[in-house]
Amino acid sequence: MSHGRNDPSASFSVSGKQDYKKTKPALRATRLKAEAKRSAPGIRDTILVIVAVLVFLLVIYAFFYLNLSTELDLDVDMD
């Protein structure tokens, strides 16, 4: 059993390299998809932060609106 050029394992590694050269565009597309998936959580986190800030501002606005409206009702009742 010699490990010469006619060995199936040796030819497999050569064909593996040839397959790699053939599928470069496919590998590039796969890499771009992976980068898009990596950047997607960043976009999602940004949207979540914006939504949280907007909800926080809405709560503050609602608090002051309700607080001022009850004070105005008390003023009207006192007159």
N, CA, C and O atoms as a CHARMM CRD file, in Angstrom:
* protein
*
  316
    1    1 MET  N      0.84300  -1.19300   0.00000 PROA 1      0.00000
    2    1 MET  CA     0.00000   0.00000   0.00000 PROA 1      0.00000
    3    1 MET  C      0.87900   1.24400   0.00000 PROA 1      0.00000
    4    1 MET  O      1.39700   1.64600   1.04200 PROA 1      0.00000
    5    2 SER  N      1.03600   1.82500  -1.11900 PROA 2      0.00000
    6    2 SER  CA     1.84800   3.03100  -1.21200 PROA 2      0.00000
    7    2 SER  C      0.93500   4.24400  -1.31300 PROA 2      0.00000
    8    2 SER  O     -0.17800   4.16700  -1.83400 PROA 2      0.00000
    9    3 HSD  N      1.41900   5.33600  -0.81400 PROA 3      0.00000
   10    3 HSD  CA     0.64200   6.58400  -0.87700 PROA 3      0.00000
   11    3 HSD  C      1.18800   7.44200  -1.99800 PROA 3      0.00000
   12    3 HSD  O      1.73900   8.51800  -1.76200 PROA 3      0.00000
   13    4 GLY  N      1.03300   6.96100  -3.21500 PROA 4      0.00000
   14    4 GLY  CA     1.54400   7.68200  -4.37500 PROA 4      0.00000
   15    4 GLY  C      0.50000   8.58200  -4.97700 PROA 4      0.00000
   16    4 GLY  O     -0.46400   8.96500  -4.31400 PROA 4      0.00000
   17    5 ARG  N      0.69000   8.92000  -6.23100 PROA 5      0.00000
   18    5 ARG  CA    -0.22700   9.83600  -6.89800 PROA 5      0.00000
   19    5 ARG  C     -1.57700   9.19900  -7.19700 PROA 5      0.00000
   20    5 ARG  O     -2.56300   9.91400  -7.37100 PROA 5      0.00000
   21    6 ASN  N     -1.64600   7.90800  -7.25800 PROA 6      0.00000
   22    6 ASN  CA    -2.90400   7.23600  -7.57000 PROA 6      0.00000
   23    6 ASN  C     -3.72100   6.92800  -6.32400 PROA 6      0.00000
   24    6 ASN  O     -4.74800   6.25500  -6.41400 PROA 6      0.00000
   25    7 ASP  N     -3.29100   7.40000  -5.18100 PROA 7      0.00000
   26    7 ASP  CA    -4.02000   7.15200  -3.94300 PROA 7      0.00000
   27    7 ASP  C     -5.30000   7.99600  -3.94100 PROA 7      0.00000
   28    7 ASP  O     -5.24800   9.19000  -4.23800 PROA 7      0.00000
   29    8 PRO  N     -6.44900   7.39100  -3.60900 PROA 8      0.00000
   30    8 PRO  CA    -7.71600   8.16200  -3.62100 PROA 8      0.00000
   31    8 PRO  C     -7.69900   9.34400  -2.65700 PROA 8      0.00000
   32    8 PRO  O     -8.29200  10.37900  -2.96400 PROA 8      0.00000
   33    9 SER  N     -7.03700   9.23000  -1.49700 PROA 9      0.00000
   34    9 SER  CA    -7.02900  10.34400  -0.55300 PROA 9      0.00000
   35    9 SER  C     -6.24500  11.52900  -1.12100 PROA 9      0.00000
   36    9 SER  O     -6.60900  12.67900  -0.87800 PROA 9      0.00000
   37   10 ALA  N     -5.18000  11.26300  -1.86900 PROA 10     0.00000
   38   10 ALA  CA    -4.40600  12.34500  -2.46800 PROA 10     0.00000
   39   10 ALA  C     -5.22100  13.05800  -3.54700 PROA 10     0.00000
   40   10 ALA  O     -5.21300  14.28600  -3.62500 PROA 10     0.00000
   41   11 SER  N     -5.92100  12.28800  -4.37800 PROA 11     0.00000
   42   11 SER  CA    -6.72100  12.91700  -5.42700 PROA 11     0.00000
   43   11 SER  C     -7.90000  13.68200  -4.82900 PROA 11     0.00000
   44   11 SER  O     -8.35500  14.66900  -5.40600 PROA 11     0.00000
   45   12 PHE  N     -8.39500  13.22900  -3.67300 PROA 12     0.00000
   46   12 PHE  CA    -9.49700  13.93000  -3.02300 PROA 12     0.00000
   47   12 PHE  C     -9.06900  15.32900  -2.60700 PROA 12     0.00000
   48   12 PHE  O     -9.82200  16.28700  -2.78300 PROA 12     0.00000
   49   13 SER  N     -7.87100  15.45500  -2.06000 PROA 13     0.00000
   50   13 SER  CA    -7.43100  16.77600  -1.62000 PROA 13     0.00000
   51   13 SER  C     -7.23200  17.70500  -2.81400 PROA 13     0.00000
   52   13 SER  O     -7.50400  18.90100  -2.71400 PROA 13     0.00000
   53   14 VAL  N     -6.76600  17.17700  -3.93000 PROA 14     0.00000
   54   14 VAL  CA    -6.58800  18.00100  -5.12500 PROA 14     0.00000
   55   14 VAL  C     -7.94900  18.44500  -5.64900 PROA 14     0.00000
   56   14 VAL  O     -8.13200  19.61300  -5.99200 PROA 14     0.00000
   57   15 SER  N     -8.90700  17.51500  -5.71400 PROA 15     0.00000
   58   15 SER  CA   -10.23000  17.88300  -6.21400 PROA 15     0.00000
   59   15 SER  C    -10.90400  18.86000  -5.25400 PROA 15     0.00000
   60   15 SER  O    -11.68500  19.71200  -5.67700 PROA 15     0.00000
   61   16 GLY  N    -10.59900  18.73400  -3.95800 PROA 16     0.00000
   62   16 GLY  CA   -11.14700  19.68500  -2.99800 PROA 16     0.00000
   63   16 GLY  C    -10.67400  21.09400  -3.28800 PROA 16     0.00000
   64   16 GLY  O    -11.44300  22.05000  -3.18200 PROA 16     0.00000
   65   17 LYS  N     -9.40000  21.22500  -3.65700 PROA 17     0.00000
   66   17 LYS  CA    -8.87900  22.55000  -3.99100 PROA 17     0.00000
   67   17 LYS  C     -9.52900  23.06700  -5.27100 PROA 17     0.00000
   68   17 LYS  O     -9.81800  24.25800  -5.38300 PROA 17     0.00000
   69   18 GLN  N     -9.75700  22.18300  -6.22800 PROA 18     0.00000
   70   18 GLN  CA   -10.39400  22.61300  -7.47200 PROA 18     0.00000
   71   18 GLN  C    -11.83900  23.04400  -7.21600 PROA 18     0.00000
   72   18 GLN  O    -12.31200  24.02900  -7.78500 PROA 18     0.00000
   73   19 ASP  N    -12.52800  22.30300  -6.36300 PROA 19     0.00000
   74   19 ASP  CA   -13.90300  22.69200  -6.03200 PROA 19     0.00000
   75   19 ASP  C    -13.91500  24.05500  -5.35100 PROA 19     0.00000
   76   19 ASP  O    -14.81700  24.86000  -5.58400 PROA 19     0.00000
   77   20 TYR  N    -12.92700  24.31400  -4.51700 PROA 20     0.00000
   78   20 TYR  CA   -12.86400  25.61000  -3.85100 PROA 20     0.00000
   79   20 TYR  C    -12.72000  26.72100  -4.87400 PROA 20     0.00000
   80   20 TYR  O    -13.35600  27.76700  -4.74800 PROA 20     0.00000
   81   21 LYS  N    -11.88400  26.50300  -5.89300 PROA 21     0.00000
   82   21 LYS  CA   -11.71500  27.53600  -6.91100 PROA 21     0.00000
   83   21 LYS  C    -12.98700  27.72300  -7.72100 PROA 21     0.00000
   84   21 LYS  O    -13.30200  28.84000  -8.13200 PROA 21     0.00000
   85   22 LYS  N    -13.71900  26.64600  -7.95300 PROA 22     0.00000
   86   22 LYS  CA   -14.93300  26.75000  -8.76000 PROA 22     0.00000
   87   22 LYS  C    -16.03700  27.51700  -8.03000 PROA 22     0.00000
   88   22 LYS  O    -16.82400  28.22600  -8.65700 PROA 22     0.00000
   89   23 THR  N    -16.09200  27.37800  -6.73700 PROA 23     0.00000
   90   23 THR  CA   -17.23500  27.92600  -6.00000 PROA 23     0.00000
   91   23 THR  C    -16.89500  29.25400  -5.32100 PROA 23     0.00000
   92   23 THR  O    -17.52100  29.60200  -4.31900 PROA 23     0.00000
   93   24 LYS  N    -15.92200  30.00000  -5.84100 PROA 24     0.00000
   94   24 LYS  CA   -15.58100  31.28200  -5.20600 PROA 24     0.00000
   95   24 LYS  C    -16.75900  32.25600  -5.16300 PROA 24     0.00000
   96   24 LYS  O    -16.98900  32.86700  -4.11900 PROA 24     0.00000
   97   25 PRO  N    -17.51800  32.42800  -6.25600 PROA 25     0.00000
   98   25 PRO  CA   -18.68200  33.33400  -6.15000 PROA 25     0.00000
   99   25 PRO  C    -19.69300  32.86700  -5.10800 PROA 25     0.00000
  100   25 PRO  O    -20.29000  33.68400  -4.40700 PROA 25     0.00000
  101   26 ALA  N    -19.88500  31.54300  -5.00800 PROA 26     0.00000
  102   26 ALA  CA   -20.81600  31.04000  -4.00100 PROA 26     0.00000
  103   26 ALA  C    -20.28600  31.31800  -2.60100 PROA 26     0.00000
  104   26 ALA  O    -21.04800  31.67500  -1.70200 PROA 26     0.00000
  105   27 LEU  N    -18.99000  31.15500  -2.41800 PROA 27     0.00000
  106   27 LEU  CA   -18.40900  31.45000  -1.10900 PROA 27     0.00000
  107   27 LEU  C    -18.50900  32.93800  -0.79200 PROA 27     0.00000
  108   27 LEU  O    -18.74100  33.32100   0.35400 PROA 27     0.00000
  109   28 ARG  N    -18.33300  33.76900  -1.81000 PROA 28     0.00000
  110   28 ARG  CA   -18.45900  35.21600  -1.59300 PROA 28     0.00000
  111   28 ARG  C    -19.89000  35.56200  -1.18700 PROA 28     0.00000
  112   28 ARG  O    -20.10600  36.37500  -0.28900 PROA 28     0.00000
  113   29 ALA  N    -20.86100  34.94500  -1.84800 PROA 29     0.00000
  114   29 ALA  CA   -22.26200  35.19700  -1.49300 PROA 29     0.00000
  115   29 ALA  C    -22.54900  34.72600  -0.07100 PROA 29     0.00000
  116   29 ALA  O    -23.26400  35.39100   0.67800 PROA 29     0.00000
  117   30 THR  N    -21.98800  33.57700   0.29400 PROA 30     0.00000
  118   30 THR  CA   -22.19000  33.06800   1.65500 PROA 30     0.00000
  119   30 THR  C    -21.57100  34.01800   2.67100 PROA 30     0.00000
  120   30 THR  O    -22.15200  34.26900   3.72700 PROA 30     0.00000
  121   31 ARG  N    -20.38000  34.55200   2.35000 PROA 31     0.00000
  122   31 ARG  CA   -19.72800  35.48100   3.27000 PROA 31     0.00000
  123   31 ARG  C    -20.54400  36.76600   3.41800 PROA 31     0.00000
  124   31 ARG  O    -20.65500  37.31100   4.51600 PROA 31     0.00000
  125   32 LEU  N    -21.10900  37.24500   2.32200 PROA 32     0.00000
  126   32 LEU  CA   -21.92100  38.46800   2.39700 PROA 32     0.00000
  127   32 LEU  C    -23.17700  38.24000   3.22200 PROA 32     0.00000
  128   32 LEU  O    -23.60400  39.11400   3.97600 PROA 32     0.00000
  129   33 LYS  N    -23.77400  37.04300   3.07200 PROA 33     0.00000
  130   33 LYS  CA   -24.95100  36.73600   3.89700 PROA 33     0.00000
  131   33 LYS  C    -24.58300  36.69300   5.37000 PROA 33     0.00000
  132   33 LYS  O    -25.33800  37.17300   6.21600 PROA 33     0.00000
  133   34 ALA  N    -23.42500  36.12000   5.68000 PROA 34     0.00000
  134   34 ALA  CA   -22.98700  36.05000   7.07200 PROA 34     0.00000
  135   34 ALA  C    -22.75000  37.45000   7.63400 PROA 34     0.00000
  136   34 ALA  O    -23.10400  37.72800   8.77900 PROA 34     0.00000
  137   35 GLU  N    -22.14800  38.33700   6.82500 PROA 35     0.00000
  138   35 GLU  CA   -21.94000  39.71000   7.29000 PROA 35     0.00000
  139   35 GLU  C    -23.26700  40.42900   7.48700 PROA 35     0.00000
  140   35 GLU  O    -23.41100  41.22400   8.41600 PROA 35     0.00000
  141   36 ALA  N    -24.23500  40.15600   6.62200 PROA 36     0.00000
  142   36 ALA  CA   -25.54700  40.78500   6.77800 PROA 36     0.00000
  143   36 ALA  C    -26.21600  40.31700   8.05800 PROA 36     0.00000
  144   36 ALA  O    -26.86700  41.09900   8.75100 PROA 36     0.00000
  145   37 LYS  N    -26.05200  39.02600   8.37200 PROA 37     0.00000
  146   37 LYS  CA   -26.64100  38.52300   9.61700 PROA 37     0.00000
  147   37 LYS  C    -25.95100  39.13300  10.82400 PROA 37     0.00000
  148   37 LYS  O    -26.58800  39.38100  11.84700 PROA 37     0.00000
  149   38 ARG  N    -24.63000  39.38100  10.70700 PROA 38     0.00000
  150   38 ARG  CA   -23.91400  39.98700  11.82000 PROA 38     0.00000
  151   38 ARG  C    -24.35500  41.43000  12.03100 PROA 38     0.00000
  152   38 ARG  O    -24.43500  41.88200  13.17300 PROA 38     0.00000
  153   39 SER  N    -24.64000  42.15900  10.96300 PROA 39     0.00000
  154   39 SER  CA   -25.03000  43.55400  11.10700 PROA 39     0.00000
  155   39 SER  C    -26.50400  43.68600  11.48200 PROA 39     0.00000
  156   39 SER  O    -26.90800  44.72000  12.01300 PROA 39     0.00000
  157   40 ALA  N    -27.30400  42.67500  11.22200 PROA 40     0.00000
  158   40 ALA  CA   -28.73500  42.73500  11.52500 PROA 40     0.00000
  159   40 ALA  C    -29.00800  42.92900  13.01700 PROA 40     0.00000
  160   40 ALA  O    -29.85700  43.75300  13.35600 PROA 40     0.00000
  161   41 PRO  N    -28.33600  42.21600  13.93100 PROA 41     0.00000
  162   41 PRO  CA   -28.59300  42.46800  15.35300 PROA 41     0.00000
  163   41 PRO  C    -28.27100  43.89900  15.75300 PROA 41     0.00000
  164   41 PRO  O    -28.93600  44.44400  16.63500 PROA 41     0.00000
  165   42 GLY  N    -27.28100  44.52300  15.14100 PROA 42     0.00000
  166   42 GLY  CA   -26.98200  45.91200  15.44300 PROA 42     0.00000
  167   42 GLY  C    -28.13000  46.82100  15.06100 PROA 42     0.00000
  168   42 GLY  O    -28.46400  47.74900  15.79700 PROA 42     0.00000
  169   43 ILE  N    -28.73400  46.56100  13.91600 PROA 43     0.00000
  170   43 ILE  CA   -29.88600  47.35000  13.48500 PROA 43     0.00000
  171   43 ILE  C    -31.05500  47.12000  14.43800 PROA 43     0.00000
  172   43 ILE  O    -31.75600  48.06100  14.81000 PROA 43     0.00000
  173   44 ARG  N    -31.25800  45.86400  14.82900 PROA 44     0.00000
  174   44 ARG  CA   -32.35900  45.55000  15.74800 PROA 44     0.00000
  175   44 ARG  C    -32.14500  46.23900  17.08800 PROA 44     0.00000
  176   44 ARG  O    -33.09300  46.77100  17.66500 PROA 44     0.00000
  177   45 ASP  N    -30.90900  46.23700  17.59300 PROA 45     0.00000
  178   45 ASP  CA   -30.62600  46.90500  18.86200 PROA 45     0.00000
  179   45 ASP  C    -30.87300  48.40100  18.75700 PROA 45     0.00000
  180   45 ASP  O    -31.39400  49.01500  19.68800 PROA 45     0.00000
  181   46 THR  N    -30.50300  48.98700  17.63300 PROA 46     0.00000
  182   46 THR  CA   -30.72900  50.41800  17.43900 PROA 46     0.00000
  183   46 THR  C    -32.22200  50.73400  17.45000 PROA 46     0.00000
  184   46 THR  O    -32.65100  51.70600  18.07100 PROA 46     0.00000
  185   47 ILE  N    -33.00400  49.91700  16.76800 PROA 47     0.00000
  186   47 ILE  CA   -34.45800  50.13400  16.73900 PROA 47     0.00000
  187   47 ILE  C    -35.04100  49.98100  18.14000 PROA 47     0.00000
  188   47 ILE  O    -35.91200  50.75500  18.53600 PROA 47     0.00000
  189   48 LEU  N    -34.56400  48.98700  18.89200 PROA 48     0.00000
  190   48 LEU  CA   -35.07000  48.79300  20.25200 PROA 48     0.00000
  191   48 LEU  C    -34.74400  49.98900  21.13600 PROA 48     0.00000
  192   48 LEU  O    -35.57100  50.39600  21.95200 PROA 48     0.00000
  193   49 VAL  N    -33.55900  50.55300  20.98800 PROA 49     0.00000
  194   49 VAL  CA   -33.19200  51.72400  21.79700 PROA 49     0.00000
  195   49 VAL  C    -34.07600  52.90900  21.43400 PROA 49     0.00000
  196   49 VAL  O    -34.53900  53.63100  22.31700 PROA 49     0.00000
  197   50 ILE  N    -34.31300  53.11500  20.14200 PROA 50     0.00000
  198   50 ILE  CA   -35.17100  54.23200  19.71200 PROA 50     0.00000
  199   50 ILE  C    -36.58400  54.05100  20.24600 PROA 50     0.00000
  200   50 ILE  O    -37.18800  55.01000  20.72700 PROA 50     0.00000
  201   51 VAL  N    -37.11500  52.84600  20.17000 PROA 51     0.00000
  202   51 VAL  CA   -38.46600  52.58400  20.67700 PROA 51     0.00000
  203   51 VAL  C    -38.51700  52.81200  22.18800 PROA 51     0.00000
  204   51 VAL  O    -39.48000  53.38200  22.70100 PROA 51     0.00000
  205   52 ALA  N    -37.47800  52.36600  22.89900 PROA 52     0.00000
  206   52 ALA  CA   -37.45700  52.56100  24.35000 PROA 52     0.00000
  207   52 ALA  C    -37.44200  54.04200  24.71000 PROA 52     0.00000
  208   52 ALA  O    -38.13000  54.46400  25.64100 PROA 52     0.00000
  209   53 VAL  N    -36.66400  54.83000  23.98000 PROA 53     0.00000
  210   53 VAL  CA   -36.61400  56.27700  24.24700 PROA 53     0.00000
  211   53 VAL  C    -37.96600  56.90900  23.95300 PROA 53     0.00000
  212   53 VAL  O    -38.43000  57.75400  24.71900 PROA 53     0.00000
  213   54 LEU  N    -38.60100  56.51600  22.85900 PROA 54     0.00000
  214   54 LEU  CA   -39.90700  57.07700  22.53100 PROA 54     0.00000
  215   54 LEU  C    -40.95700  56.70300  23.57900 PROA 54     0.00000
  216   54 LEU  O    -41.78200  57.53900  23.94800 PROA 54     0.00000
  217   55 VAL  N    -40.93500  55.47300  24.05500 PROA 55     0.00000
  218   55 VAL  CA   -41.88400  55.06300  25.10100 PROA 55     0.00000
  219   55 VAL  C    -41.61900  55.85100  26.37100 PROA 55     0.00000
  220   55 VAL  O    -42.55500  56.28100  27.04600 PROA 55     0.00000
  221   56 PHE  N    -40.34900  56.04300  26.69900 PROA 56     0.00000
  222   56 PHE  CA   -40.00100  56.82100  27.89400 PROA 56     0.00000
  223   56 PHE  C    -40.53000  58.25300  27.78300 PROA 56     0.00000
  224   56 PHE  O    -41.10500  58.78300  28.73400 PROA 56     0.00000
  225   57 LEU  N    -40.33300  58.87500  26.61500 PROA 57     0.00000
  226   57 LEU  CA   -40.83600  60.23600  26.41800 PROA 57     0.00000
  227   57 LEU  C    -42.36300  60.27200  26.47000 PROA 57     0.00000
  228   57 LEU  O    -42.94700  61.21400  27.00500 PROA 57     0.00000
  229   58 LEU  N    -42.99600  59.26200  25.92200 PROA 58     0.00000
  230   58 LEU  CA   -44.45900  59.20200  25.95900 PROA 58     0.00000
  231   58 LEU  C    -44.96800  59.08200  27.39200 PROA 58     0.00000
  232   58 LEU  O    -45.97200  59.70200  27.74500 PROA 58     0.00000
  233   59 VAL  N    -44.29000  58.29700  28.21500 PROA 59     0.00000
  234   59 VAL  CA   -44.68400  58.15600  29.62100 PROA 59     0.00000
  235   59 VAL  C    -44.52400  59.47900  30.35100 PROA 59     0.00000
  236   59 VAL  O    -45.39800  59.86800  31.12500 PROA 59     0.00000
  237   60 ILE  N    -43.41500  60.17700  30.11400 PROA 60     0.00000
  238   60 ILE  CA   -43.21000  61.48300  30.76000 PROA 60     0.00000
  239   60 ILE  C    -44.28000  62.46800  30.30500 PROA 60     0.00000
  240   60 ILE  O    -44.83700  63.20700  31.11700 PROA 60     0.00000
  241   61 TYR  N    -44.56600  62.47700  28.99800 PROA 61     0.00000
  242   61 TYR  CA   -45.58800  63.38100  28.47300 PROA 61     0.00000
  243   61 TYR  C    -46.95100  63.07100  29.09200 PROA 61     0.00000
  244   61 TYR  O    -47.67800  63.97700  29.50000 PROA 61     0.00000
  245   62 ALA  N    -47.28500  61.78900  29.15600 PROA 62     0.00000
  246   62 ALA  CA   -48.57900  61.39800  29.73200 PROA 62     0.00000
  247   62 ALA  C    -48.64000  61.78200  31.20800 PROA 62     0.00000
  248   62 ALA  O    -49.68000  62.23500  31.68700 PROA 62     0.00000
  249   63 PHE  N    -47.54300  61.60600  31.92600 PROA 63     0.00000
  250   63 PHE  CA   -47.53100  61.96300  33.34800 PROA 63     0.00000
  251   63 PHE  C    -47.79200  63.44600  33.54100 PROA 63     0.00000
  252   63 PHE  O    -48.63400  63.82700  34.35500 PROA 63     0.00000
  253   64 PHE  N    -47.07600  64.29100  32.79800 PROA 64     0.00000
  254   64 PHE  CA   -47.27600  65.73600  32.95000 PROA 64     0.00000
  255   64 PHE  C    -48.64900  66.16000  32.44000 PROA 64     0.00000
  256   64 PHE  O    -49.27100  67.05200  33.01700 PROA 64     0.00000
  257   65 TYR  N    -49.12700  65.53600  31.37000 PROA 65     0.00000
  258   65 TYR  CA   -50.43800  65.89200  30.84600 PROA 65     0.00000
  259   65 TYR  C    -51.53200  65.58100  31.87100 PROA 65     0.00000
  260   65 TYR  O    -52.40600  66.40600  32.13600 PROA 65     0.00000
  261   66 LEU  N    -51.46600  64.38800  32.43400 PROA 66     0.00000
  262   66 LEU  CA   -52.47700  64.02100  33.43100 PROA 66     0.00000
  263   66 LEU  C    -52.32400  64.84900  34.69000 PROA 66     0.00000
  264   66 LEU  O    -53.32000  65.22700  35.30600 PROA 66     0.00000
  265   67 ASN  N    -51.10700  65.13500  35.07800 PROA 67     0.00000
  266   67 ASN  CA   -50.86100  65.93500  36.27500 PROA 67     0.00000
  267   67 ASN  C    -51.40800  67.34600  36.09400 PROA 67     0.00000
  268   67 ASN  O    -52.07400  67.86700  36.98900 PROA 67     0.00000
  269   68 LEU  N    -51.13900  67.96900  34.95400 PROA 68     0.00000
  270   68 LEU  CA   -51.62700  69.32600  34.71800 PROA 68     0.00000
  271   68 LEU  C    -53.14300  69.34600  34.55400 PROA 68     0.00000
  272   68 LEU  O    -53.80400  70.27900  35.00900 PROA 68     0.00000
  273   69 SER  N    -53.69400  68.32600  33.90800 PROA 69     0.00000
  274   69 SER  CA   -55.14500  68.33500  33.70300 PROA 69     0.00000
  275   69 SER  C    -55.87200  68.16800  35.03200 PROA 69     0.00000
  276   69 SER  O    -56.94000  68.75600  35.20700 PROA 69     0.00000
  277   70 THR  N    -55.34000  67.39200  35.97400 PROA 70     0.00000
  278   70 THR  CA   -56.00800  67.26800  37.27400 PROA 70     0.00000
  279   70 THR  C    -55.86200  68.55700  38.06800 PROA 70     0.00000
  280   70 THR  O    -56.77300  68.92700  38.80800 PROA 70     0.00000
  281   71 GLU  N    -54.72700  69.25200  37.93000 PROA 71     0.00000
  282   71 GLU  CA   -54.56700  70.52200  38.62000 PROA 71     0.00000
  283   71 GLU  C    -55.54100  71.55600  38.07800 PROA 71     0.00000
  284   71 GLU  O    -56.09500  72.34200  38.84700 PROA 71     0.00000
  285   72 LEU  N    -55.76000  71.56900  36.75800 PROA 72     0.00000
  286   72 LEU  CA   -56.70600  72.51800  36.18000 PROA 72     0.00000
  287   72 LEU  C    -58.11600  72.20400  36.65600 PROA 72     0.00000
  288   72 LEU  O    -58.89800  73.11900  36.91300 PROA 72     0.00000
  289   73 ASP  N    -58.45300  70.92300  36.77700 PROA 73     0.00000
  290   73 ASP  CA   -59.79900  70.57700  37.28800 PROA 73     0.00000
  291   73 ASP  C    -59.96900  71.03400  38.71300 PROA 73     0.00000
  292   73 ASP  O    -61.04500  71.50100  39.08500 PROA 73     0.00000
  293   74 LEU  N    -58.94000  70.91200  39.51800 PROA 74     0.00000
  294   74 LEU  CA   -59.02800  71.36800  40.92300 PROA 74     0.00000
  295   74 LEU  C    -59.19900  72.87600  40.97700 PROA 74     0.00000
  296   74 LEU  O    -59.94200  73.38900  41.81300 PROA 74     0.00000
  297   75 ASP  N    -58.50800  73.59500  40.07900 PROA 75     0.00000
  298   75 ASP  CA   -58.65000  75.05000  40.06400 PROA 75     0.00000
  299   75 ASP  C    -60.08500  75.44100  39.70300 PROA 75     0.00000
  300   75 ASP  O    -60.64300  76.37400  40.28100 PROA 75     0.00000
  301   76 VAL  N    -60.67900  74.72400  38.74600 PROA 76     0.00000
  302   76 VAL  CA   -62.03800  75.03600  38.34600 PROA 76     0.00000
  303   76 VAL  C    -62.99800  74.73200  39.48300 PROA 76     0.00000
  304   76 VAL  O    -63.95600  75.47400  39.69800 PROA 76     0.00000
  305   77 ASP  N    -62.75200  73.64200  40.22000 PROA 77     0.00000
  306   77 ASP  CA   -63.64400  73.28000  41.31700 PROA 77     0.00000
  307   77 ASP  C    -63.56300  74.29900  42.45400 PROA 77     0.00000
  308   77 ASP  O    -64.56300  74.55900  43.12200 PROA 77     0.00000
  309   78 MET  N    -62.39000  74.87500  42.67700 PROA 78     0.00000
  310   78 MET  CA   -62.22800  75.81400  43.76300 PROA 78     0.00000
  311   78 MET  C    -62.93700  77.12600  43.46300 PROA 78     0.00000
  312   78 MET  O    -63.38100  77.81400  44.38300 PROA 78     0.00000
  313   79 ASP  N    -63.04700  77.47400  42.20900 PROA 79     0.00000
  314   79 ASP  CA   -63.74300  78.72800  41.87700 PROA 79     0.00000
  315   79 ASP  C    -65.17400  78.52300  42.06600 PROA 79     0.00000
  316   79 ASP  O    -65.96400  79.44100  41.84700 PROA 79     0.00000
